[in-house]
Every structure is written in C-alpha cells, then in structure tokens.
Amino acid sequence: MLERLKKKWEVSTWQAIVILVVFACTGFTVMFLKEPVLSLIADKEERSIWFTVIYYILILPVYNVVLLGYGFIFGQFPFFWKFEKRMFSRMTGNKKANSN
C-alpha cells in the first residue's frame, strides 16, 4: 500500500509516512474539536439530523485549513497546497487547474 501511495504522490517513503501522519493528525484534531464547538452552538438534545448535515458541510473549510497547518508544521506544505488546489479544482470542475 505504501508503495502505491509513493508512486501516486511521487514522494519518498519518508515523505509518504509524514503525509499519512499529517492526515491522521488532521482527522483527530477535527474529531476532537467537533463536540466542544457544537456544544457552543446547541445542546446535544437540541441537535437534529439537519444540524449534523450542516456541520459536515461547514467543516470542510476548517478541515482544509487544519490540513494545511499540519502540513506546514511537518514540512510538507507544498505537497498539501498542491493537494488542496487539485481537490478544489475537481470539486468545481475546473479542468485546467486539475491538470497541474
């Protein structure tokens, strides 16, 4: 699996491991932030399914900022900046930016 990721991302073994650590740290950070942030907005009993759906839509920009932050801390900012640009170009359908 690691070999496949190295080839796909065009990075060394060490970089691939660091990139996976950055994704893990970002996921844990967002997971640990969820409950305290939601508690500021509404009590657990008052949250509906729509509240959760809206949360997951709005968390995307926060996740991306945290991802870039950890990427910077771990010295992989250029990789994650390129990753973010590619992801947003795919979301918006911008074929020109997607080819970079």
C-alpha positions as CSV (number, residue, x, y, z in Angstrom):
1,M,0.0,0.0,0.0
2,L,2.8,2.4,0.9
3,E,4.5,1.7,-2.4
4,R,1.3,2.6,-4.3
5,L,0.9,5.8,-2.4
6,K,4.5,6.8,-3.0
7,K,4.1,6.2,-6.7
8,K,0.8,8.1,-6.9
9,W,2.0,11.0,-4.9
10,E,5.5,10.9,-6.4
11,V,7.3,11.1,-3.0
12,S,9.8,9.2,-1.0
13,T,9.0,6.6,1.7
14,W,9.7,9.1,4.4
15,Q,7.5,11.8,2.8
16,A,4.7,9.3,2.4
17,I,4.8,8.4,6.1
18,V,4.9,12.0,7.1
19,I,1.9,12.8,4.8
20,L,-0.1,9.9,6.3
21,V,0.8,11.3,9.8
22,V,-0.5,14.7,8.7
23,F,-3.8,13.2,7.5
24,A,-4.1,11.3,10.8
25,C,-3.4,14.4,12.9
26,T,-5.9,16.5,10.9
27,G,-8.6,13.9,11.3
28,F,-8.0,13.5,15.1
29,T,-8.0,17.3,15.5
30,V,-11.3,17.8,13.7
31,M,-12.8,14.9,15.6
32,F,-11.7,16.3,19.0
33,L,-12.9,19.8,18.1
34,K,-16.4,18.6,17.0
35,E,-18.1,18.2,20.4
36,P,-16.8,21.4,22.1
37,V,-17.6,23.5,19.0
38,L,-21.1,22.0,18.7
39,S,-21.7,22.5,22.4
40,L,-21.2,26.2,22.0
41,I,-24.0,26.3,19.4
42,A,-26.6,23.9,20.8
43,D,-27.1,21.3,23.5
44,K,-26.9,17.6,22.4
45,E,-30.6,17.2,22.8
46,E,-31.4,20.1,20.6
47,R,-29.4,18.9,17.6
48,S,-31.4,17.5,14.7
49,I,-30.2,15.5,11.7
50,W,-30.1,18.7,9.7
51,F,-27.8,20.3,12.3
52,T,-25.4,17.4,11.7
53,V,-25.6,17.7,7.9
54,I,-24.9,21.4,8.0
55,Y,-22.0,20.7,10.4
56,Y,-20.4,18.3,7.9
57,I,-20.8,20.8,5.1
58,L,-19.2,23.6,7.1
59,I,-16.4,21.5,8.5
60,L,-14.8,21.1,5.0
61,P,-13.1,24.5,5.0
62,V,-11.9,24.0,8.7
63,Y,-10.5,20.6,7.8
64,N,-8.6,22.0,4.9
65,V,-7.1,24.9,6.9
66,V,-6.1,22.4,9.7
67,L,-4.6,20.1,7.0
68,L,-2.5,23.0,5.6
69,G,-1.5,23.9,9.1
70,Y,-0.2,20.4,9.9
71,G,1.4,20.2,6.5
72,F,3.3,23.4,7.4
73,I,4.3,22.1,10.8
74,F,5.5,18.8,9.4
75,G,7.4,20.4,6.5
76,Q,5.0,19.2,3.7
77,F,3.2,22.4,2.9
78,P,4.0,22.4,-0.8
79,F,2.5,18.8,-1.1
80,F,-0.7,19.8,0.7
81,W,-1.1,23.1,-1.1
82,K,-0.9,21.2,-4.4
83,F,-3.3,18.6,-2.9
84,E,-5.8,21.3,-1.9
85,K,-5.7,23.0,-5.3
86,R,-6.3,19.7,-7.1
87,M,-9.2,18.8,-4.8
88,F,-10.9,22.2,-5.2
89,S,-10.4,22.1,-9.0
90,R,-12.1,18.7,-9.1
91,M,-15.0,20.0,-6.9
92,T,-15.5,23.0,-9.1
93,G,-14.9,21.2,-12.4
94,N,-12.0,23.4,-13.4
95,K,-10.2,21.1,-15.8
96,K,-7.2,23.5,-16.4
97,A,-6.3,23.7,-12.7
98,N,-6.9,19.9,-12.3
99,S,-4.1,19.1,-14.8
100,N,-1.4,20.9,-12.8
